[in-house]
Every structure is written in C-alpha cells, then in structure tokens.
C-alpha cells in the first residue's frame, strides 16, 4: 500500500488541518498515513523547522503548509507511474 508521510509538530493547527484533508483523500485514493512528529528530533527539526506540515508521497517531497486536494491527487497519480 502507498504511504503518505506528514511531518508535524504538536499543537500545530496547520498540521491538524492538513491531516484532516489527508484523511478525506485517504478514503478516495487508498493510502496509509504516517504522522511523524519532529518535536525533539534535532535532525528533523533542522530539516523541516517552521515549514510543517511537510507532506511526502512514498518518500518523495510533495508540499508543505497546506494540502491542496487537486494538486495532491495529481501528484499521487503521477508518482504512481
């Protein structure tokens, strides 16, 4: 099954909104969501810092801050090829 990673911080309202959008898209596109909290992980905090949420599809960078459903669908289908 395909994987979508969301790099988040605790208490991040943008992260919560992005996760909710991904959960809706998950029903349509059939993928697993892996939420990774960067809090306390120096490497991830350095890499993603204030850009969270960061979304990856099958380990490939997709977007950050928000999830645009139309753009996510396109990327999800293109990366499937």
Biopython code that builds the backbone (N, CA, C, O; Angstrom):
import numpy as np
from Bio.PDB.StructureBuilder import StructureBuilder

atoms = [
    (1, "UNK", "N", (0.853, -1.182, 0.000)),
    (1, "UNK", "CA", (0.000, 0.000, 0.000)),
    (1, "UNK", "C", (0.897, 1.243, 0.000)),
    (1, "UNK", "O", (1.965, 1.253, 0.612)),
    (2, "UNK", "N", (0.460, 2.248, -0.670)),
    (2, "UNK", "CA", (1.211, 3.501, -0.771)),
    (2, "UNK", "C", (1.200, 4.226, 0.570)),
    (2, "UNK", "O", (0.269, 4.100, 1.366)),
    (3, "UNK", "N", (2.268, 4.989, 0.789)),
    (3, "UNK", "CA", (2.456, 5.692, 2.056)),
    (3, "UNK", "C", (2.494, 7.199, 1.842)),
    (3, "UNK", "O", (3.117, 7.693, 0.902)),
    (4, "UNK", "N", (1.826, 7.910, 2.720)),
    (4, "UNK", "CA", (1.904, 9.373, 2.746)),
    (4, "UNK", "C", (2.396, 9.753, 4.134)),
    (4, "UNK", "O", (1.791, 9.389, 5.142)),
    (5, "UNK", "N", (3.493, 10.484, 4.173)),
    (5, "UNK", "CA", (4.057, 10.931, 5.435)),
    (5, "UNK", "C", (3.694, 12.398, 5.637)),
    (5, "UNK", "O", (3.716, 13.203, 4.706)),
    (6, "UNK", "N", (3.361, 12.715, 6.880)),
    (6, "UNK", "CA", (3.125, 14.106, 7.244)),
    (6, "UNK", "C", (4.017, 14.411, 8.447)),
    (6, "UNK", "O", (3.847, 13.852, 9.530)),
    (7, "UNK", "N", (4.962, 15.305, 8.224)),
    (7, "UNK", "CA", (5.867, 15.732, 9.295)),
    (7, "UNK", "C", (5.202, 16.900, 9.998)),
    (7, "UNK", "O", (4.873, 17.911, 9.377)),
    (8, "UNK", "N", (5.006, 16.746, 11.320)),
    (8, "UNK", "CA", (4.182, 17.665, 12.102)),
    (8, "UNK", "C", (4.876, 18.078, 13.384)),
    (8, "UNK", "O", (5.933, 17.565, 13.751)),
    (9, "UNK", "N", (4.234, 19.030, 14.049)),
    (9, "UNK", "CA", (4.600, 19.430, 15.410)),
    (9, "UNK", "C", (3.351, 19.325, 16.270)),
    (9, "UNK", "O", (2.237, 19.514, 15.782)),
    (10, "UNK", "N", (3.533, 19.031, 17.521)),
    (10, "UNK", "CA", (2.413, 19.000, 18.474)),
    (10, "UNK", "C", (1.810, 20.401, 18.571)),
    (10, "UNK", "O", (2.540, 21.389, 18.654)),
    (11, "UNK", "N", (0.489, 20.484, 18.561)),
    (11, "UNK", "CA", (-0.191, 21.762, 18.717)),
    (11, "UNK", "C", (-0.196, 22.647, 17.485)),
    (11, "UNK", "O", (-0.566, 23.818, 17.573)),
    (12, "UNK", "N", (0.204, 22.119, 16.347)),
    (12, "UNK", "CA", (0.263, 22.893, 15.102)),
    (12, "UNK", "C", (-1.098, 22.833, 14.404)),
    (12, "UNK", "O", (-1.512, 21.768, 13.946)),
    (13, "UNK", "N", (-1.790, 23.966, 14.320)),
    (13, "UNK", "CA", (-3.128, 23.952, 13.714)),
    (13, "UNK", "C", (-3.073, 23.655, 12.213)),
    (13, "UNK", "O", (-3.978, 23.011, 11.682)),
    (14, "UNK", "N", (-2.025, 24.117, 11.524)),
    (14, "UNK", "CA", (-1.897, 23.797, 10.099)),
    (14, "UNK", "C", (-1.690, 22.294, 9.897)),
    (14, "UNK", "O", (-2.194, 21.710, 8.937)),
    (15, "UNK", "N", (-0.947, 21.683, 10.808)),
    (15, "UNK", "CA", (-0.714, 20.234, 10.741)),
    (15, "UNK", "C", (-2.024, 19.477, 10.927)),
    (15, "UNK", "O", (-2.291, 18.504, 10.220)),
    (16, "UNK", "N", (-2.828, 19.920, 11.867)),
    (16, "UNK", "CA", (-4.115, 19.275, 12.121)),
    (16, "UNK", "C", (-5.035, 19.398, 10.904)),
    (16, "UNK", "O", (-5.711, 18.438, 10.535)),
    (17, "UNK", "N", (-5.058, 20.569, 10.286)),
    (17, "UNK", "CA", (-5.885, 20.767, 9.088)),
    (17, "UNK", "C", (-5.392, 19.897, 7.932)),
    (17, "UNK", "O", (-6.196, 19.299, 7.216)),
    (18, "UNK", "N", (-4.083, 19.826, 7.752)),
    (18, "UNK", "CA", (-3.513, 19.002, 6.675)),
    (18, "UNK", "C", (-3.839, 17.536, 6.898)),
    (18, "UNK", "O", (-4.179, 16.825, 5.953)),
    (19, "UNK", "N", (-3.739, 17.077, 8.138)),
    (19, "UNK", "CA", (-4.055, 15.689, 8.445)),
    (19, "UNK", "C", (-5.520, 15.387, 8.160)),
    (19, "UNK", "O", (-5.833, 14.326, 7.621)),
    (20, "UNK", "N", (-6.413, 16.288, 8.506)),
    (20, "UNK", "CA", (-7.841, 16.091, 8.224)),
    (20, "UNK", "C", (-8.087, 15.984, 6.721)),
    (20, "UNK", "O", (-8.871, 15.142, 6.283)),
    (21, "UNK", "N", (-7.432, 16.822, 5.934)),
    (21, "UNK", "CA", (-7.573, 16.771, 4.478)),
    (21, "UNK", "C", (-7.044, 15.450, 3.944)),
    (21, "UNK", "O", (-7.662, 14.834, 3.076)),
    (22, "UNK", "N", (-5.901, 15.015, 4.459)),
    (22, "UNK", "CA", (-5.340, 13.735, 4.022)),
    (22, "UNK", "C", (-6.265, 12.571, 4.373)),
    (22, "UNK", "O", (-6.388, 11.625, 3.595)),
    (23, "UNK", "N", (-6.910, 12.631, 5.522)),
    (23, "UNK", "CA", (-7.825, 11.559, 5.923)),
    (23, "UNK", "C", (-9.022, 11.463, 4.978)),
    (23, "UNK", "O", (-9.507, 10.364, 4.711)),
    (24, "UNK", "N", (-9.499, 12.590, 4.474)),
    (24, "UNK", "CA", (-10.580, 12.584, 3.492)),
    (24, "UNK", "C", (-10.081, 11.972, 2.181)),
    (24, "UNK", "O", (-10.754, 11.129, 1.588)),
    (25, "UNK", "N", (-8.893, 12.402, 1.732)),
    (25, "UNK", "CA", (-8.320, 11.888, 0.488)),
    (25, "UNK", "C", (-7.964, 10.404, 0.599)),
    (25, "UNK", "O", (-7.999, 9.680, -0.396)),
    (26, "UNK", "N", (-7.625, 9.959, 1.792)),
    (26, "UNK", "CA", (-7.267, 8.567, 2.021)),
    (26, "UNK", "C", (-8.413, 7.627, 1.636)),
    (26, "UNK", "O", (-8.183, 6.554, 1.079)),
    (27, "UNK", "N", (-9.617, 8.028, 1.931)),
    (27, "UNK", "CA", (-10.794, 7.202, 1.596)),
    (27, "UNK", "C", (-10.962, 7.059, 0.089)),
    (27, "UNK", "O", (-11.421, 6.028, -0.401)),
    (28, "UNK", "N", (-10.591, 8.085, -0.624)),
    (28, "UNK", "CA", (-10.728, 8.098, -2.084)),
    (28, "UNK", "C", (-9.568, 7.380, -2.784)),
    (28, "UNK", "O", (-9.776, 6.652, -3.755)),
    (29, "UNK", "N", (-8.349, 7.592, -2.285)),
    (29, "UNK", "CA", (-7.162, 7.145, -3.014)),
    (29, "UNK", "C", (-6.472, 5.915, -2.415)),
    (29, "UNK", "O", (-5.563, 5.358, -3.029)),
    (30, "UNK", "N", (-6.895, 5.492, -1.232)),
    (30, "UNK", "CA", (-6.385, 4.267, -0.615)),
    (30, "UNK", "C", (-4.872, 4.303, -0.379)),
    (30, "UNK", "O", (-4.100, 3.727, -1.146)),
    (31, "UNK", "N", (-4.464, 4.984, 0.685)),
    (31, "UNK", "CA", (-3.066, 5.032, 1.104)),
    (31, "UNK", "C", (-3.016, 5.051, 2.619)),
    (31, "UNK", "O", (-4.012, 5.345, 3.280)),
    (32, "UNK", "N", (-1.852, 4.736, 3.163)),
    (32, "UNK", "CA", (-1.648, 4.810, 4.605)),
    (32, "UNK", "C", (-1.024, 6.151, 4.954)),
    (32, "UNK", "O", (-0.204, 6.683, 4.204)),
    (33, "UNK", "N", (-1.415, 6.686, 6.086)),
    (33, "UNK", "CA", (-0.858, 7.952, 6.570)),
    (33, "UNK", "C", (0.082, 7.644, 7.728)),
    (33, "UNK", "O", (-0.281, 6.940, 8.670)),
    (34, "UNK", "N", (1.270, 8.173, 7.646)),
    (34, "UNK", "CA", (2.238, 8.065, 8.729)),
    (34, "UNK", "C", (2.522, 9.476, 9.221)),
    (34, "UNK", "O", (3.119, 10.282, 8.507)),
    (35, "UNK", "N", (2.094, 9.770, 10.440)),
    (35, "UNK", "CA", (2.351, 11.086, 11.021)),
    (35, "UNK", "C", (3.643, 11.010, 11.831)),
    (35, "UNK", "O", (3.776, 10.170, 12.721)),
    (36, "UNK", "N", (4.587, 11.884, 11.521)),
    (36, "UNK", "CA", (5.885, 11.913, 12.183)),
    (36, "UNK", "C", (6.024, 13.272, 12.867)),
    (36, "UNK", "O", (6.030, 14.314, 12.213)),
    (37, "UNK", "N", (6.135, 13.240, 14.186)),
    (37, "UNK", "CA", (6.314, 14.480, 14.933)),
    (37, "UNK", "C", (7.798, 14.802, 14.987)),
    (37, "UNK", "O", (8.610, 13.964, 15.380)),
    (38, "UNK", "N", (8.148, 16.016, 14.592)),
    (38, "UNK", "CA", (9.553, 16.404, 14.541)),
    (38, "UNK", "C", (10.045, 16.951, 15.879)),
    (38, "UNK", "O", (11.249, 17.122, 16.073)),
    (39, "UNK", "N", (9.133, 17.224, 16.792)),
    (39, "UNK", "CA", (9.495, 17.789, 18.093)),
    (39, "UNK", "C", (10.506, 16.891, 18.803)),
    (39, "UNK", "O", (10.276, 15.692, 18.961)),
    (40, "UNK", "N", (11.616, 17.470, 19.224)),
    (40, "UNK", "CA", (12.612, 16.727, 19.981)),
    (40, "UNK", "C", (13.605, 15.951, 19.141)),
    (40, "UNK", "O", (14.550, 15.376, 19.683)),
    (41, "UNK", "N", (13.415, 15.918, 17.826)),
    (41, "UNK", "CA", (14.354, 15.243, 16.928)),
    (41, "UNK", "C", (15.170, 16.325, 16.222)),
    (41, "UNK", "O", (14.688, 16.971, 15.292)),
    (42, "UNK", "N", (16.398, 16.513, 16.670)),
    (42, "UNK", "CA", (17.220, 17.629, 16.183)),
    (42, "UNK", "C", (17.369, 17.610, 14.668)),
    (42, "UNK", "O", (17.309, 18.660, 14.028)),
    (43, "UNK", "N", (17.563, 16.430, 14.087)),
    (43, "UNK", "CA", (17.736, 16.337, 12.637)),
    (43, "UNK", "C", (16.475, 16.775, 11.894)),
    (43, "UNK", "O", (16.546, 17.553, 10.943)),
    (44, "UNK", "N", (15.316, 16.266, 12.337)),
    (44, "UNK", "CA", (14.060, 16.626, 11.676)),
    (44, "UNK", "C", (13.703, 18.086, 11.916)),
    (44, "UNK", "O", (13.191, 18.757, 11.020)),
    (45, "UNK", "N", (13.969, 18.579, 13.117)),
    (45, "UNK", "CA", (13.699, 19.998, 13.387)),
    (45, "UNK", "C", (14.564, 20.885, 12.502)),
    (45, "UNK", "O", (14.095, 21.909, 12.006)),
    (46, "UNK", "N", (15.819, 20.504, 12.300)),
    (46, "UNK", "CA", (16.707, 21.272, 11.431)),
    (46, "UNK", "C", (16.219, 21.202, 9.977)),
    (46, "UNK", "O", (16.198, 22.207, 9.267)),
    (47, "UNK", "N", (15.832, 20.006, 9.557)),
    (47, "UNK", "CA", (15.420, 19.795, 8.162)),
    (47, "UNK", "C", (14.106, 20.500, 7.832)),
    (47, "UNK", "O", (13.991, 21.133, 6.783)),
    (48, "UNK", "N", (13.116, 20.395, 8.720)),
    (48, "UNK", "CA", (11.775, 20.897, 8.419)),
    (48, "UNK", "C", (11.404, 22.173, 9.163)),
    (48, "UNK", "O", (10.572, 22.945, 8.687)),
    (49, "UNK", "N", (12.009, 22.405, 10.320)),
    (49, "UNK", "CA", (11.822, 23.632, 11.084)),
    (49, "UNK", "C", (10.412, 24.173, 11.100)),
    (49, "UNK", "O", (9.494, 23.532, 11.612)),
    (50, "UNK", "N", (10.244, 25.354, 10.538)),
    (50, "UNK", "CA", (8.953, 26.041, 10.544)),
    (50, "UNK", "C", (8.117, 25.750, 9.297)),
    (50, "UNK", "O", (7.088, 26.392, 9.088)),
    (51, "UNK", "N", (8.532, 24.812, 8.479)),
    (51, "UNK", "CA", (7.787, 24.505, 7.251)),
    (51, "UNK", "C", (6.637, 23.530, 7.478)),
    (51, "UNK", "O", (5.855, 23.283, 6.560)),
    (52, "UNK", "N", (6.519, 22.981, 8.662)),
    (52, "UNK", "CA", (5.496, 21.962, 8.896)),
    (52, "UNK", "C", (4.095, 22.522, 8.718)),
    (52, "UNK", "O", (3.853, 23.700, 8.983)),
    (53, "UNK", "N", (3.187, 21.694, 8.276)),
    (53, "UNK", "CA", (3.389, 20.291, 7.937)),
    (53, "UNK", "C", (4.096, 20.126, 6.586)),
    (53, "UNK", "O", (3.896, 20.906, 5.655)),
    (54, "UNK", "N", (4.919, 19.090, 6.516)),
    (54, "UNK", "CA", (5.570, 18.715, 5.270)),
    (54, "UNK", "C", (4.959, 17.384, 4.845)),
    (54, "UNK", "O", (4.880, 16.443, 5.635)),
    (55, "UNK", "N", (4.531, 17.322, 3.595)),
    (55, "UNK", "CA", (3.865, 16.127, 3.083)),
    (55, "UNK", "C", (4.777, 15.437, 2.076)),
    (55, "UNK", "O", (5.338, 16.075, 1.185)),
    (56, "UNK", "N", (4.912, 14.127, 2.234)),
    (56, "UNK", "CA", (5.640, 13.310, 1.270)),
    (56, "UNK", "C", (4.723, 12.188, 0.798)),
    (56, "UNK", "O", (3.910, 11.663, 1.559)),
    (57, "UNK", "N", (4.872, 11.836, -0.467)),
    (57, "UNK", "CA", (4.140, 10.704, -1.035)),
    (57, "UNK", "C", (5.181, 9.649, -1.381)),
    (57, "UNK", "O", (6.062, 9.879, -2.209)),
    (58, "UNK", "N", (5.071, 8.491, -0.737)),
    (58, "UNK", "CA", (6.042, 7.408, -0.936)),
    (58, "UNK", "C", (7.473, 7.909, -0.793)),
    (58, "UNK", "O", (8.350, 7.520, -1.564)),
    (59, "UNK", "N", (7.710, 8.775, 0.197)),
    (59, "UNK", "CA", (9.049, 9.260, 0.482)),
    (59, "UNK", "C", (9.524, 10.408, -0.387)),
    (59, "UNK", "O", (10.638, 10.897, -0.206)),
    (60, "UNK", "N", (8.697, 10.846, -1.329)),
    (60, "UNK", "CA", (9.073, 11.952, -2.212)),
    (60, "UNK", "C", (8.340, 13.225, -1.783)),
    (60, "UNK", "O", (7.136, 13.208, -1.527)),
    (61, "UNK", "N", (9.085, 14.318, -1.711)),
    (61, "UNK", "CA", (8.510, 15.591, -1.285)),
    (61, "UNK", "C", (7.319, 15.961, -2.155)),
    (61, "UNK", "O", (7.372, 15.860, -3.381)),
    (62, "UNK", "N", (6.252, 16.389, -1.507)),
    (62, "UNK", "CA", (5.061, 16.839, -2.236)),
    (62, "UNK", "C", (4.795, 18.316, -1.960)),
    (62, "UNK", "O", (4.794, 19.129, -2.884)),
    (63, "UNK", "N", (4.572, 18.664, -0.701)),
    (63, "UNK", "CA", (4.162, 20.034, -0.385)),
    (63, "UNK", "C", (4.403, 20.328, 1.084)),
    (63, "UNK", "O", (4.766, 19.440, 1.855)),
    (64, "UNK", "N", (4.198, 21.587, 1.465)),
    (64, "UNK", "CA", (4.277, 21.966, 2.867)),
    (64, "UNK", "C", (3.248, 23.048, 3.157)),
    (64, "UNK", "O", (2.720, 23.682, 2.244)),
    (65, "UNK", "N", (2.972, 23.248, 4.432)),
    (65, "UNK", "CA", (1.984, 24.191, 4.987)),
    (65, "UNK", "C", (0.541, 23.749, 4.810)),
    (65, "UNK", "O", (-0.199, 23.713, 5.794)),
    (66, "UNK", "N", (0.110, 23.413, 3.606)),
    (66, "UNK", "CA", (-1.275, 23.010, 3.385)),
    (66, "UNK", "C", (-1.325, 21.847, 2.395)),
    (66, "UNK", "O", (-0.343, 21.534, 1.723)),
    (67, "UNK", "N", (-2.493, 21.222, 2.328)),
    (67, "UNK", "CA", (-2.718, 20.171, 1.330)),
    (67, "UNK", "C", (-3.807, 20.668, 0.396)),
    (67, "UNK", "O", (-4.956, 20.838, 0.804)),
    (68, "UNK", "N", (-3.445, 20.899, -0.849)),
    (68, "UNK", "CA", (-4.409, 21.268, -1.880)),
    (68, "UNK", "C", (-4.899, 19.957, -2.492)),
    (68, "UNK", "O", (-4.122, 19.263, -3.147)),
    (69, "UNK", "N", (-6.180, 19.600, -2.292)),
    (69, "UNK", "CA", (-6.672, 18.294, -2.746)),
    (69, "UNK", "C", (-6.432, 18.021, -4.237)),
    (69, "UNK", "O", (-6.029, 16.913, -4.592)),
    (70, "UNK", "N", (-6.666, 18.987, -5.100)),
    (70, "UNK", "CA", (-6.477, 18.761, -6.537)),
    (70, "UNK", "C", (-5.008, 18.500, -6.861)),
    (70, "UNK", "O", (-4.689, 17.588, -7.624)),
    (71, "UNK", "N", (-4.128, 19.291, -6.289)),
    (71, "UNK", "CA", (-2.691, 19.109, -6.532)),
    (71, "UNK", "C", (-2.211, 17.783, -5.941)),
    (71, "UNK", "O", (-1.369, 17.112, -6.537)),
    (72, "UNK", "N", (-2.739, 17.399, -4.774)),
    (72, "UNK", "CA", (-2.364, 16.132, -4.160)),
    (72, "UNK", "C", (-2.787, 14.965, -5.053)),
    (72, "UNK", "O", (-2.005, 14.041, -5.277)),
    (73, "UNK", "N", (-4.020, 15.003, -5.562)),
    (73, "UNK", "CA", (-4.495, 13.927, -6.451)),
    (73, "UNK", "C", (-3.591, 13.780, -7.677)),
    (73, "UNK", "O", (-3.218, 12.669, -8.054)),
    (74, "UNK", "N", (-3.245, 14.907, -8.290)),
    (74, "UNK", "CA", (-2.367, 14.868, -9.474)),
    (74, "UNK", "C", (-1.016, 14.249, -9.131)),
    (74, "UNK", "O", (-0.537, 13.359, -9.834)),
    (75, "UNK", "N", (-0.412, 14.717, -8.061)),
    (75, "UNK", "CA", (0.901, 14.191, -7.662)),
    (75, "UNK", "C", (0.823, 12.726, -7.304)),
    (75, "UNK", "O", (1.705, 11.946, -7.662)),
    (76, "UNK", "N", (-0.223, 12.349, -6.603)),
    (76, "UNK", "CA", (-0.396, 10.952, -6.195)),
    (76, "UNK", "C", (-0.474, 10.049, -7.425)),
    (76, "UNK", "O", (0.145, 8.985, -7.458)),
    (77, "UNK", "N", (-1.222, 10.468, -8.417)),
    (77, "UNK", "CA", (-1.366, 9.670, -9.635)),
    (77, "UNK", "C", (-0.096, 9.687, -10.477)),
    (77, "UNK", "O", (0.275, 8.658, -11.043)),
    (78, "UNK", "N", (0.578, 10.827, -10.572)),
    (78, "UNK", "CA", (1.808, 10.918, -11.353)),
    (78, "UNK", "C", (2.930, 10.089, -10.736)),
    (78, "UNK", "O", (3.689, 9.441, -11.457)),
    (79, "UNK", "N", (3.038, 10.105, -9.430)),
    (79, "UNK", "CA", (4.084, 9.355, -8.749)),
    (79, "UNK", "C", (3.826, 7.853, -8.794)),
    (79, "UNK", "O", (4.725, 7.054, -8.533)),
    (80, "UNK", "N", (2.621, 7.480, -9.120)),
    (80, "UNK", "CA", (2.241, 6.062, -9.186)),
    (80, "UNK", "C", (2.818, 5.399, -10.427)),
    (80, "UNK", "O", (3.009, 4.183, -10.447)),
    (81, "UNK", "N", (3.094, 6.171, -11.446)),
    (81, "UNK", "CA", (3.559, 5.629, -12.729)),
    (81, "UNK", "C", (4.945, 5.054, -12.636)),
    (81, "UNK", "O", (5.477, 4.560, -13.630)),
]
sb = StructureBuilder()
sb.init_structure("model")
sb.init_model(0)
sb.init_chain("A")
sb.init_seg("    ")
for serial, (resi, resn, name, xyz) in enumerate(atoms, 1):
    if name == "N":
        sb.init_residue(resn, " ", resi, " ")
    sb.init_atom(name, np.array(xyz, "f"), 0.0, 1.0, " ", f" {name:<3s}", serial, name[0])
structure = sb.get_structure()
